[in-house]
């Protein structure tokens, strides 16, 4: 019998493993996240009493007419274009000497004299040694600095669902601060810390919720 992978069951197993060592208290309740295909929900829960202190979701009346800001114009500056053109020209000048992209170079034909013997002063250098071809090496590749969570979300920040999730994080953080809650433990519900879940967390941090 072929076993089918059930993503939701796998998520619930991951969440159960997390909940074994993650618990909210009165001083530091648990910020729990759940997302569906269209919406996202957040609750601040006190696990000692089993009470939901505050909650927010993308179906709240204040977020029903929410529209994300339009993305910035895609036009690049002249300096960026000049840098790109310079890098392309540098890469075009240097071709690989081996492999698929290698340039096929014909061997230099030696000038022959009478009797089929090569003449002096041909392709040889001083003392009859052949000239060596000088290779131009590109500068070594440098690893870019690690991106912060906010920078990692920059490419999808203008997506409607991601932008809405960020507003849900801000809303639940505001309601928590009104109740005197400033510190929580973050429970991502077994989801990957990416996309909407990460946007909700970063939105809550912007308002001042500490976790």
FIDOTI-76263 format. One record per residue: x, y, z of N, C-alpha, C in turn; residue in three letters. Coordinates in Angstrom, 2 decimals, padded with zeros to 5 digits. Each point is the difference from the previous one (the first is absolute). Layout:
+---------+---------+---------+---------+---------+---------+---------+---------+---------+------+
:    n_px :    n_py :    n_pz :   ca_px :   ca_py :   ca_pz :    c_px :    c_py :    c_pz : rest :
+---------+---------+---------+---------+---------+---------+---------+---------+---------+------+
:       X :       Y :       Z :       X :       Y :       Z :       X :       Y :       Z :  ALA :
...
+---------+---------+---------+---------+---------+---------+---------+---------+---------+------+
// end
This chain:
+---------+---------+---------+---------+---------+---------+---------+---------+---------+------+
:    n_px :    n_py :    n_pz :   ca_px :   ca_py :   ca_pz :    c_px :    c_py :    c_pz : rest :
+---------+---------+---------+---------+---------+---------+---------+---------+---------+------+
:  000.84 : -001.19 :  000.00 : -000.84 :  001.19 :  000.00 :  000.88 :  001.25 :  000.00 :  UNK :
: -000.29 :  000.95 : -000.89 :  000.78 :  001.22 : -000.11 : -000.48 :  001.01 :  001.05 :  UNK :
:  000.94 :  000.48 :  000.79 : -000.35 :  000.98 :  001.03 :  000.02 :  001.40 : -000.61 :  UNK :
: -001.06 :  000.75 :  000.23 : -000.09 :  001.36 : -000.49 :  000.42 :  000.98 :  001.08 :  UNK :
:  000.73 :  000.99 : -000.41 :  000.47 :  001.02 :  000.95 : -001.13 :  000.97 :  000.29 :  UNK :
: -000.30 :  000.19 :  001.28 : -001.03 :  000.93 :  000.44 :  000.70 :  001.18 :  000.66 :  UNK :
: -000.01 :  001.15 : -000.66 :  000.73 :  001.16 :  000.49 : -000.54 :  000.49 :  001.34 :  UNK :
: -001.32 : -000.05 :  000.17 : -000.58 :  000.51 :  001.24 :  000.34 : -000.90 :  001.19 :  UNK :
:  000.01 : -001.32 : -000.22 :  000.37 : -000.91 :  001.08 :  001.47 :  000.20 :  000.39 :  UNK :
:  000.84 :  000.22 : -001.01 :  001.42 :  000.25 :  000.29 :  000.17 :  001.29 :  000.78 :  UNK :
: -000.79 :  001.02 : -000.35 :  000.07 :  001.27 :  000.73 : -000.45 : -000.18 :  001.45 :  UNK :
: -001.07 : -000.77 :  000.21 : -000.50 : -000.24 :  001.35 :  001.02 : -000.76 :  000.85 :  UNK :
:  000.73 : -000.93 : -000.63 :  001.05 : -000.71 :  000.73 :  001.12 :  000.96 :  000.41 :  UNK :
:  000.39 :  000.87 : -000.93 :  001.04 :  000.99 :  000.32 : -000.48 :  000.93 :  001.12 :  UNK :
: -001.27 :  000.40 : -000.09 : -000.54 :  000.89 :  001.02 : -000.02 : -000.68 :  001.37 :  UNK :
: -000.33 : -001.28 :  000.03 : -000.03 : -000.72 :  001.28 :  001.39 : -000.09 :  000.61 :  UNK :
:  001.01 : -000.22 : -000.83 :  001.37 : -000.03 :  000.50 :  000.40 :  001.35 :  000.58 :  UNK :
: -000.44 :  001.08 : -000.66 :  000.31 :  001.34 :  000.50 : -000.71 :  000.27 :  001.32 :  UNK :
: -001.26 : -000.44 :  000.10 : -000.79 :  000.28 :  001.19 :  000.49 : -000.77 :  001.23 :  UNK :
:  000.85 : -001.02 : -000.22 :  000.54 : -000.75 :  001.14 :  000.90 :  000.88 :  000.87 :  UNK :
:  000.60 :  001.03 : -000.61 :  000.90 :  000.87 :  000.78 : -000.37 :  001.48 : -000.16 :  UNK :
: -001.20 :  000.26 : -000.54 : -000.44 :  001.39 : -000.20 : -001.34 :  000.20 :  000.69 :  UNK :
: -000.02 :  000.87 :  001.00 : -001.23 :  000.21 :  000.76 : -000.07 :  001.46 :  000.44 :  UNK :
: -001.20 :  000.58 : -000.12 : -000.19 :  001.38 :  000.42 : -000.37 :  000.10 :  001.47 :  UNK :
:  000.35 :  001.11 :  000.60 : -000.31 :  000.24 :  001.41 : -000.70 :  001.35 :  000.14 :  UNK :
: -000.34 :  000.37 :  001.23 : -000.65 :  001.29 :  000.21 :  000.95 :  001.16 : -000.29 :  UNK :
:  001.27 : -000.17 :  000.36 :  000.98 :  001.05 : -000.26 :  000.38 :  000.06 : -001.48 :  UNK :
:  000.03 : -001.17 : -000.63 :  000.41 : -000.07 : -001.41 : -000.89 : -001.00 : -000.74 :  UNK :
: -001.16 :  000.44 : -000.46 : -000.92 : -000.91 : -000.70 :  000.53 : -000.42 : -001.37 :  UNK :
: -000.73 : -000.90 : -000.63 :  000.43 : -000.59 : -001.27 : -000.75 :  000.64 : -001.16 :  UNK :
:  000.76 :  000.48 : -000.99 : -000.58 :  000.55 : -001.23 : -000.06 : -001.12 : -001.03 :  UNK :
: -001.19 : -000.51 : -000.23 : -000.20 : -001.16 : -000.88 : -000.53 :  000.46 : -001.36 :  UNK :
:  000.51 : -000.60 : -001.06 : -000.35 :  000.37 : -001.38 : -000.64 : -001.20 : -000.70 :  UNK :
: -001.06 :  000.29 : -000.73 : -000.61 : -001.00 : -000.89 : -000.32 :  000.68 : -001.32 :  UNK :
:  000.32 : -000.69 : -001.08 : -000.30 :  000.57 : -001.32 : -000.75 : -001.02 : -000.85 :  UNK :
: -000.95 :  000.50 : -000.77 : -000.72 : -000.82 : -000.96 :  000.43 :  000.42 : -001.40 :  UNK :
: -000.73 : -000.44 : -000.99 :  000.38 :  000.36 : -001.36 : -000.15 :  001.48 : -000.29 :  UNK :
: -000.99 :  000.65 :  000.62 : -000.28 :  001.40 : -000.28 :  000.26 :  000.93 :  001.18 :  UNK :
: -000.14 : -000.49 :  001.22 :  000.04 :  000.87 :  001.17 :  001.08 : -000.46 :  000.98 :  UNK :
:  000.26 :  000.86 :  000.99 :  000.97 : -000.31 :  001.05 : -000.56 :  000.51 :  001.33 :  UNK :
:  000.25 : -000.75 :  001.07 : -000.57 :  000.28 :  001.31 :  001.12 :  000.01 :  001.04 :  UNK :
: -000.13 :  000.87 :  001.01 :  000.97 :  000.08 :  001.08 : -000.73 :  000.12 :  001.33 :  UNK :
:  000.48 : -000.74 :  001.00 : -000.59 :  000.04 :  001.35 :  001.12 :  000.10 :  001.03 :  UNK :
: -000.24 :  000.78 :  001.03 :  000.90 :  000.05 :  001.15 : -000.67 : -000.77 :  001.13 :  UNK :
:  000.62 : -001.13 :  000.39 : -000.65 : -000.97 :  000.88 :  000.80 : -000.15 :  001.29 :  UNK :
: -000.73 : -000.04 :  001.12 :  000.59 : -000.32 :  001.30 : -000.26 : -001.49 :  000.25 :  UNK :
:  001.05 : -000.82 : -000.11 : -000.17 : -001.46 :  000.10 : -000.25 : -000.46 :  001.43 :  UNK :
:  000.32 :  000.81 :  000.99 : -000.25 : -000.42 :  001.39 : -001.49 : -000.05 :  000.31 :  UNK :
: -000.77 :  000.89 : -000.62 : -001.46 :  000.01 :  000.21 : -000.78 : -000.43 : -001.24 :  UNK :
:  000.71 : -000.11 : -001.13 : -000.67 : -000.40 : -001.24 : -000.91 :  001.06 : -000.56 :  UNK :
:  000.37 :  001.27 :  000.18 : -000.83 :  001.12 : -000.43 :  000.70 :  000.75 : -001.12 :  UNK :
: -000.77 :  000.36 : -001.03 :  000.51 :  000.85 : -001.07 : -000.15 :  001.46 :  000.43 :  UNK :
:  001.13 :  000.68 :  000.14 : -000.02 :  001.38 :  000.49 : -000.40 :  000.98 : -001.08 :  UNK :
:  000.65 : -000.06 : -001.15 : -000.35 :  000.85 : -001.14 :  000.13 : -000.83 : -001.28 :  UNK :
: -000.66 :  000.45 : -001.03 :  000.04 : -000.70 : -001.28 : -000.18 :  000.99 : -001.14 :  UNK :
:  000.50 : -000.37 : -001.16 : -000.17 :  000.81 : -001.22 :  000.11 : -000.93 : -001.19 :  UNK :
: -000.62 :  000.40 : -001.10 :  000.05 : -000.81 : -001.21 : -000.22 :  000.89 : -001.21 :  UNK :
:  000.22 : -000.60 : -001.17 : -000.16 :  000.75 : -001.24 : -001.46 :  000.21 : -000.38 :  UNK :
: -000.94 : -000.58 :  000.77 : -001.43 :  000.19 : -000.29 : -000.61 :  001.05 :  000.93 :  UNK :
:  000.83 :  000.70 :  000.79 : -000.51 :  001.09 :  000.83 : -000.56 :  001.11 : -000.88 :  UNK :
: -000.97 :  000.72 :  000.53 : -000.63 :  001.07 : -000.77 :  000.99 :  001.10 : -000.38 :  UNK :
:  000.97 :  000.25 :  000.86 :  000.97 :  001.06 : -000.29 :  000.93 : -000.37 : -001.14 :  UNK :
:  000.09 : -001.28 : -000.37 :  000.92 : -000.44 : -001.06 : -000.72 : -000.49 : -001.25 :  UNK :
: -001.32 :  000.10 : -000.03 : -000.74 : -000.51 : -001.16 :  000.27 :  000.81 : -001.25 :  UNK :
:  000.18 :  001.31 :  000.15 :  000.25 :  000.86 : -001.15 :  001.48 :  000.37 : -000.13 :  UNK :
:  000.86 : -000.78 :  000.64 :  001.43 :  000.32 : -000.04 :  000.58 : -000.31 : -001.38 :  UNK :
:  000.77 :  000.93 : -000.52 :  000.68 : -000.18 : -001.28 :  001.48 :  000.30 :  000.19 :  UNK :
:  000.87 : -000.92 : -000.43 :  001.44 :  000.24 :  000.18 :  000.49 :  001.15 : -000.86 :  UNK :
:  001.09 :  000.62 :  000.43 :  000.60 :  001.09 : -000.76 :  000.56 : -000.53 : -001.31 :  UNK :
: -000.09 :  000.76 : -001.08 :  000.55 : -000.47 : -001.28 :  001.51 : -000.14 :  000.06 :  UNK :
:  000.57 : -000.95 : -000.71 :  001.46 : -000.17 :  000.02 :  000.70 :  001.19 : -000.63 :  UNK :
:  001.25 :  000.27 :  000.38 :  000.74 :  001.11 : -000.60 :  000.24 : -000.25 : -001.47 :  UNK :
:  000.28 :  001.09 : -000.75 :  000.21 : -000.12 : -001.45 :  001.20 : -000.88 : -000.28 :  UNK :
: -000.10 : -000.74 : -001.09 :  001.05 : -000.96 : -000.35 :  001.15 :  000.63 : -000.76 :  UNK :
: -000.02 :  001.31 : -000.19 :  001.08 :  000.65 : -000.75 :  001.27 :  000.02 :  000.84 :  UNK :
:  001.10 : -000.35 : -000.64 :  001.27 :  000.00 :  000.69 :  000.75 :  001.30 : -000.28 :  UNK :
:  000.87 :  000.34 :  000.90 :  000.79 :  001.22 : -000.16 :  001.08 : -000.20 : -001.04 :  UNK :
:  000.56 :  001.12 : -000.50 :  001.05 : -000.09 : -001.00 :  001.25 : -000.68 :  000.54 :  UNK :
:  000.30 :  000.22 :  001.27 :  001.20 : -000.61 :  000.58 : -000.12 : -001.52 :  000.02 :  UNK :
: -001.19 : -000.52 :  000.35 : -000.19 : -001.45 :  000.02 :  000.14 : -000.58 : -001.39 :  UNK :
: -000.54 :  000.70 : -001.00 :  000.13 : -000.49 : -001.38 :  001.45 :  000.01 : -000.44 :  UNK :
:  000.75 :  001.07 :  000.35 :  001.40 :  000.08 : -000.40 :  000.82 : -001.11 :  000.65 :  UNK :
: -000.27 : -000.28 :  001.28 :  000.71 : -001.08 :  000.68 : -000.30 : -001.35 : -000.63 :  UNK :
: -001.25 : -000.22 : -000.38 : -000.36 : -001.28 : -000.62 :  000.67 : -000.16 : -001.36 :  UNK :
:  000.01 :  001.09 : -000.79 :  000.64 : -000.07 : -001.30 :  001.50 : -000.26 :  000.14 :  UNK :
:  000.64 :  000.62 :  000.98 :  001.44 : -000.20 :  000.20 :  000.30 : -001.44 :  000.38 :  UNK :
: -000.85 : -000.59 :  000.86 :  000.22 : -001.39 :  000.40 : -000.21 : -000.95 : -001.17 :  UNK :
: -000.98 :  000.31 : -000.88 : -000.23 : -000.84 : -001.17 :  001.18 :  000.06 : -000.96 :  UNK :
:  000.54 :  001.21 : -000.21 :  001.15 :  000.15 : -000.89 :  001.21 : -000.75 :  000.55 :  UNK :
:  000.23 :  000.07 :  001.30 :  001.14 : -000.69 :  000.60 : -000.14 : -001.50 : -000.16 :  UNK :
: -001.22 : -000.51 :  000.18 : -000.22 : -001.43 : -000.14 :  000.15 : -000.45 : -001.45 :  UNK :
: -000.35 :  000.88 : -000.94 :  000.11 : -000.36 : -001.42 :  001.45 : -000.04 : -000.45 :  UNK :
:  000.87 :  000.85 :  000.60 :  001.40 :  000.03 : -000.41 :  000.72 : -001.27 :  000.39 :  UNK :
: -000.38 : -000.56 :  001.12 :  000.69 : -001.19 :  000.49 : -000.87 : -001.21 : -000.27 :  UNK :
:  000.47 : -000.87 : -000.87 : -000.73 : -001.22 : -000.32 :  000.69 : -001.17 :  000.66 :  UNK :
: -000.71 : -001.03 :  000.40 :  000.64 : -001.14 :  000.65 :  000.92 : -000.74 : -000.96 :  UNK :
:  001.12 : -000.50 :  000.52 :  000.96 : -000.71 : -000.84 : -000.33 : -001.48 : -000.11 :  UNK :
: -000.84 : -000.50 :  000.88 : -000.41 : -001.40 : -000.05 : -001.51 : -000.08 :  000.21 :  UNK :
: -000.56 : -001.14 : -000.35 : -001.42 : -000.21 :  000.22 : -000.82 :  000.36 : -001.22 :  UNK :
: -001.33 :  000.08 :  000.18 : -000.90 :  000.21 : -001.12 :  000.14 :  001.38 : -000.63 :  UNK :
:  000.17 :  001.01 :  000.88 :  000.03 :  001.36 : -000.52 :  001.37 :  000.43 : -000.50 :  UNK :
:  000.91 : -000.93 : -000.16 :  001.36 :  000.37 : -000.42 :  000.01 :  000.49 : -001.43 :  UNK :
:  000.89 :  000.97 : -000.27 :  000.16 :  000.50 : -001.35 :  000.96 : -000.91 : -000.76 :  UNK :
: -000.40 : -000.37 : -001.17 :  000.86 : -000.86 : -000.82 :  001.04 :  000.88 : -000.68 :  UNK :
:  001.27 : -000.21 :  000.36 :  001.08 :  000.77 : -000.58 :  000.86 : -000.91 : -000.86 :  UNK :
:  000.25 :  000.45 : -001.20 :  000.82 : -000.78 : -000.90 :  001.47 :  000.16 :  000.37 :  UNK :
:  000.76 : -001.09 : -000.05 :  001.43 :  000.12 :  000.32 :  000.71 :  000.86 : -001.04 :  UNK :
:  000.94 :  000.80 :  000.48 :  000.73 :  000.89 : -000.90 :  000.91 : -000.82 : -000.91 :  UNK :
: -000.09 :  000.29 : -001.29 :  000.81 : -000.72 : -000.97 :  001.39 :  000.62 : -000.08 :  UNK :
:  000.99 : -000.84 :  000.07 :  001.37 :  000.48 : -000.08 :  000.39 :  000.27 : -001.45 :  UNK :
:  000.72 :  001.08 : -000.15 :  000.48 :  000.32 : -001.35 :  001.14 : -000.94 : -000.35 :  UNK :
: -000.15 : -000.65 : -001.11 :  001.02 : -000.97 : -000.41 :  000.83 :  000.57 : -001.13 :  UNK :
:  001.26 : -000.36 :  000.02 :  000.90 :  000.44 : -001.07 :  000.24 : -001.13 : -000.98 :  UNK :
:  001.14 :  000.04 : -000.61 :  000.33 : -001.06 : -000.95 :  000.26 : -001.29 :  000.75 :  UNK :
: -000.45 : -001.09 : -000.59 :  000.20 : -001.31 :  000.59 : -000.99 : -000.32 :  001.10 :  UNK :
: -001.00 :  000.85 :  000.17 : -001.03 : -000.27 :  001.00 :  000.42 :  000.28 :  001.41 :  UNK :
:  001.15 :  000.69 :  000.21 :  000.46 :  000.31 :  001.35 : -000.56 :  001.35 :  000.43 :  UNK :
: -000.37 :  000.14 :  001.28 : -000.54 :  001.28 :  000.47 :  001.06 :  001.08 :  000.00 :  UNK :
: -000.42 :  001.22 : -000.38 :  000.91 :  001.12 : -000.05 :  000.19 :  000.59 :  001.38 :  UNK :
:  001.12 :  000.68 :  000.20 :  000.27 :  000.66 :  001.26 : -000.83 :  001.27 :  000.10 :  UNK :
: -000.29 :  000.38 :  001.23 : -000.76 :  001.23 :  000.20 : -001.47 : -000.15 : -000.26 :  UNK :
: -000.51 : -001.26 :  000.06 : -001.42 : -000.23 : -000.22 : -000.78 :  000.23 :  001.27 :  UNK :
: -000.71 : -001.06 :  000.45 : -000.80 :  000.14 :  001.20 :  000.79 : -000.30 :  001.27 :  UNK :
:  001.31 : -000.21 : -000.15 :  000.82 : -000.31 :  001.15 :  000.55 :  001.27 :  000.60 :  UNK :
:  000.27 : -000.06 :  001.32 :  000.60 :  001.14 :  000.67 :  001.49 : -000.12 :  000.02 :  UNK :
:  000.62 :  000.68 :  000.92 :  001.44 :  000.00 :  000.12 :  000.47 : -001.38 :  000.44 :  UNK :
:  001.02 : -000.52 : -000.69 :  000.50 : -001.32 :  000.32 : -000.86 : -001.13 : -000.53 :  UNK :
: -000.91 :  000.31 : -000.91 : -000.84 : -001.04 : -000.58 : -001.17 : -000.43 :  000.86 :  UNK :
: -000.24 :  000.71 :  001.13 : -001.12 : -000.35 :  000.87 : -001.29 :  000.61 : -000.54 :  UNK :
: -001.08 : -000.74 :  000.00 : -001.28 :  000.54 : -000.51 : -000.59 :  001.04 :  000.96 :  UNK :
: -000.78 :  000.94 : -000.56 : -000.67 :  001.00 :  000.82 : -001.14 : -000.65 :  000.79 :  UNK :
: -000.19 :  000.45 :  001.21 : -001.12 : -000.51 :  000.82 : -001.15 :  000.99 : -000.02 :  UNK :
: -001.20 : -000.51 : -000.07 : -001.19 :  000.85 : -000.03 : -000.36 :  000.45 :  001.41 :  UNK :
: -000.22 :  001.29 :  000.18 : -000.34 :  000.56 :  001.30 : -001.51 : -000.09 :  000.19 :  UNK :
: -000.43 : -000.60 :  001.10 : -001.43 : -000.15 :  000.29 : -000.45 :  001.12 :  000.93 :  UNK :
: -001.13 :  000.56 : -000.31 : -000.59 :  001.03 :  000.86 : -001.00 : -000.66 :  000.93 :  UNK :
:  000.20 :  000.16 :  001.28 : -000.87 : -000.64 :  000.99 : -000.99 :  001.01 :  000.55 :  UNK :
: -001.24 : -000.43 :  000.13 : -001.02 :  000.84 :  000.61 :  000.19 :  000.05 :  001.51 :  UNK :
: -000.43 :  001.06 :  000.65 :  000.10 :  000.06 :  001.46 : -000.84 : -001.09 :  000.64 :  UNK :
:  000.48 : -000.53 :  001.11 : -000.69 : -001.10 :  000.67 : -001.39 :  000.45 :  000.48 :  UNK :
: -000.94 : -000.93 : -000.08 : -001.37 :  000.31 :  000.40 : -000.06 :  000.20 :  001.52 :  UNK :
: -000.75 :  001.02 :  000.40 : -000.14 :  000.31 :  001.41 : -001.43 : -000.30 :  000.44 :  UNK :
: -000.12 : -000.64 :  001.14 : -001.32 : -000.31 :  000.53 : -000.66 :  001.26 :  000.55 :  UNK :
: -001.26 :  000.17 : -000.34 : -000.73 :  001.16 :  000.51 : -000.34 : -000.20 :  001.47 :  UNK :
: -000.20 :  001.10 :  000.68 : -000.32 : -000.06 :  001.43 : -001.37 : -000.65 :  000.20 :  UNK :
: -000.14 : -000.68 :  001.12 : -001.27 : -000.68 :  000.30 : -001.12 :  001.03 :  000.16 :  UNK :
: -001.16 : -000.33 : -000.58 : -001.13 :  000.92 :  000.04 : -000.75 : -000.13 :  001.32 :  UNK :
: -000.49 :  001.13 :  000.48 : -000.86 : -000.01 :  001.18 : -001.39 : -000.50 : -000.41 :  UNK :
: -000.84 : -000.41 :  000.95 : -001.36 : -000.45 : -000.35 : -000.79 :  001.05 : -000.78 :  UNK :
:  000.19 :  001.28 :  000.33 : -000.73 :  001.06 : -000.72 :  000.50 :  000.10 : -001.44 :  UNK :
:  001.32 : -000.10 : -000.20 :  000.56 :  000.05 : -001.36 : -000.41 : -001.21 : -000.82 :  UNK :
: -000.11 : -001.16 :  000.65 : -000.43 : -001.20 : -000.71 : -001.44 :  000.10 : -000.48 :  UNK :
: -000.82 :  000.77 :  000.72 : -001.39 :  000.17 : -000.38 : -000.21 :  001.12 : -001.00 :  UNK :
:  001.06 :  000.75 : -000.34 : -000.16 :  001.17 : -000.85 : -000.55 : -000.37 : -001.38 :  UNK :
:  000.41 : -001.15 : -000.54 : -000.42 : -000.36 : -001.34 : -001.48 : -000.37 : -000.08 :  UNK :
: -000.61 : -000.41 :  001.12 : -001.42 : -000.40 : -000.01 : -000.84 :  000.88 :  000.91 :  UNK :
:  000.58 :  001.11 :  000.47 : -000.71 :  000.85 :  000.96 : -001.25 :  000.62 : -000.59 :  UNK :
: -000.07 :  000.17 : -001.33 : -001.14 :  000.64 : -000.62 : -001.06 : -001.00 : -000.45 :  UNK :
:  000.23 : -001.27 :  000.28 : -001.03 : -001.01 : -000.25 : -001.18 :  000.23 :  000.95 :  UNK :
: -001.23 : -000.16 : -000.49 : -001.17 :  000.34 :  000.80 : -000.08 : -000.82 :  001.28 :  UNK :
:  000.20 : -001.32 : -000.09 : -000.10 : -000.85 :  001.19 :  001.12 :  000.31 :  001.00 :  UNK :
:  001.19 :  000.22 : -000.50 :  001.14 :  000.28 :  000.88 : -000.20 :  001.35 :  000.70 :  UNK :
: -000.43 :  001.01 : -000.77 : -000.24 :  001.32 :  000.60 : -001.13 : -000.05 :  001.03 :  UNK :
: -001.04 : -000.80 : -000.28 : -001.10 : -000.14 :  000.96 :  000.48 : -000.68 :  001.27 :  UNK :
:  000.84 : -001.03 : -000.15 :  000.53 : -000.70 :  001.18 :  000.82 :  000.95 :  000.87 :  UNK :
:  000.73 :  000.91 : -000.63 :  000.77 :  000.97 :  000.78 : -000.92 :  000.92 :  000.80 :  UNK :
: -001.10 :  000.40 : -000.63 : -000.97 :  000.84 :  000.72 : -000.66 : -000.76 :  001.14 :  UNK :
: -000.24 : -001.29 : -000.18 : -000.57 : -000.82 :  001.09 :  000.98 : -000.04 :  001.17 :  UNK :
:  001.30 : -000.12 : -000.28 :  000.99 :  000.01 :  001.06 :  000.01 :  001.32 :  000.76 :  UNK :
: -000.13 :  001.11 : -000.74 : -000.05 :  001.31 :  000.66 : -001.26 :  000.13 :  000.86 :  UNK :
: -001.12 : -000.51 : -000.53 : -001.26 :  000.13 :  000.71 : -000.01 : -000.82 :  001.30 :  UNK :
:  000.51 : -001.24 : -000.05 :  000.01 : -000.82 :  001.20 :  000.99 :  000.55 :  001.02 :  UNK :
:  001.08 :  000.61 : -000.46 :  000.97 :  000.60 :  000.92 : -000.60 :  001.23 :  000.68 :  UNK :
: -000.75 :  000.80 : -000.75 : -000.65 :  001.17 :  000.60 : -001.00 : -000.41 :  001.07 :  UNK :
: -000.80 : -001.02 : -000.30 : -000.99 : -000.47 :  000.97 :  000.67 : -000.62 :  001.23 :  UNK :
:  001.14 : -000.66 : -000.21 :  000.72 : -000.58 :  001.13 :  000.58 :  001.09 :  000.90 :  UNK :
:  000.54 :  001.06 : -000.61 :  000.57 :  001.08 :  000.80 : -001.08 :  000.75 :  000.78 :  UNK :
: -001.21 :  000.07 : -000.58 : -001.11 :  000.62 :  000.73 : -000.36 : -000.80 :  001.25 :  UNK :
:  000.25 : -001.32 : -000.05 : -000.27 : -000.86 :  001.16 :  001.21 : -000.07 :  000.94 :  UNK :
:  001.06 :  000.76 : -000.30 :  001.19 : -000.01 :  000.84 :  000.97 : -001.12 : -000.29 :  UNK :
: -000.11 : -000.61 : -001.17 :  000.90 : -001.11 : -000.38 :  001.07 :  000.55 : -000.93 :  UNK :
:  001.24 : -000.14 :  000.40 :  001.11 :  000.50 : -000.82 :  000.96 : -001.11 : -000.44 :  UNK :
: -000.05 : -001.16 :  000.69 :  000.88 : -001.12 : -000.33 : -000.84 : -001.26 : -000.22 :  UNK :
:  000.34 : -000.73 : -001.06 : -000.70 : -001.25 : -000.33 :  001.03 : -001.02 : -000.46 :  UNK :
: -000.45 : -001.24 : -000.11 :  000.78 : -001.04 : -000.67 : -000.70 : -000.30 : -001.32 :  UNK :
:  000.78 : -000.09 : -001.07 : -000.59 : -000.13 : -001.34 : -000.17 : -001.47 : -000.34 :  UNK :
: -001.21 : -000.38 : -000.35 : -000.33 : -001.37 : -000.41 : -000.42 :  000.06 : -001.46 :  UNK :
:  000.87 : -000.47 : -000.87 : -000.29 :  000.09 : -001.44 : -000.91 : -001.12 : -000.49 :  UNK :
: -000.49 : -000.83 :  000.90 : -001.01 : -000.99 : -000.36 :  000.47 : -001.12 : -000.90 :  UNK :
:  001.31 : -000.26 : -000.03 :  000.52 : -001.05 : -000.87 :  000.27 :  000.45 : -001.42 :  UNK :
: -000.30 :  001.27 : -000.30 :  000.28 :  000.52 : -001.35 :  001.46 :  000.45 : -000.10 :  UNK :
:  000.47 :  000.14 : -001.21 :  001.33 :  000.54 : -000.23 : -000.01 :  001.50 :  000.26 :  UNK :
:  001.07 :  000.49 :  000.62 :  000.10 :  001.44 :  000.26 :  000.36 :  000.70 : -001.31 :  UNK :
: -001.03 :  000.23 : -000.80 :  000.19 :  000.58 : -001.33 : -001.34 :  000.54 : -000.47 :  UNK :
:  000.03 :  000.94 : -000.93 : -001.22 :  000.49 : -000.61 : -000.93 :  000.68 :  000.99 :  UNK :
: -001.25 : -000.46 :  000.05 : -001.02 :  000.64 :  000.83 :  000.30 : -000.12 :  001.49 :  UNK :
:  000.53 : -001.16 :  000.42 :  000.30 : -000.19 :  001.42 :  001.10 :  000.95 :  000.44 :  UNK :
:  001.05 :  000.13 : -000.80 :  001.08 :  000.93 :  000.33 : -000.49 :  001.45 : -000.05 :  UNK :
: -000.87 :  000.31 : -000.96 : -000.52 :  001.37 : -000.11 : -000.82 :  000.37 :  001.24 :  UNK :
: -000.80 : -000.94 :  000.49 : -000.79 :  000.26 :  001.21 :  000.92 :  000.26 :  001.20 :  UNK :
:  001.04 : -000.82 :  000.12 :  000.93 :  000.18 :  001.12 :  000.72 :  001.34 : -000.07 :  UNK :
:  000.45 :  000.38 : -001.20 :  000.72 :  001.27 : -000.15 : -000.94 :  001.19 :  000.24 :  UNK :
: -001.26 : -000.14 : -000.40 : -000.97 :  001.06 :  000.27 : -000.23 :  000.19 :  001.49 :  UNK :
: -000.07 : -001.11 :  000.75 : -000.16 :  000.10 :  001.46 :  001.22 :  000.62 :  000.65 :  UNK :
:  001.17 : -000.30 : -000.51 :  001.24 :  000.58 :  000.55 :  000.06 :  001.49 : -000.26 :  UNK :
: -000.52 :  000.45 : -001.15 :  000.03 :  001.42 : -000.34 : -000.77 :  000.84 :  001.05 :  UNK :
: -001.11 : -000.55 :  000.47 : -000.81 :  000.72 :  000.98 :  000.66 :  000.00 :  001.38 :  UNK :
:  000.88 : -000.96 :  000.24 :  000.70 : -000.01 :  001.28 : -000.18 : -001.26 :  000.81 :  UNK :
: -000.62 : -001.03 : -000.56 : -000.16 : -001.27 :  000.71 :  001.34 : -000.72 :  000.02 :  UNK :
:  000.43 : -000.43 :  001.15 :  001.33 : -000.60 :  000.17 : -000.11 : -001.52 :  000.01 :  UNK :
:  000.72 : -000.65 : -000.92 :  000.11 : -001.47 : -000.01 :  001.19 : -000.41 : -000.85 :  UNK :
+---------+---------+---------+---------+---------+---------+---------+---------+---------+------+
// end
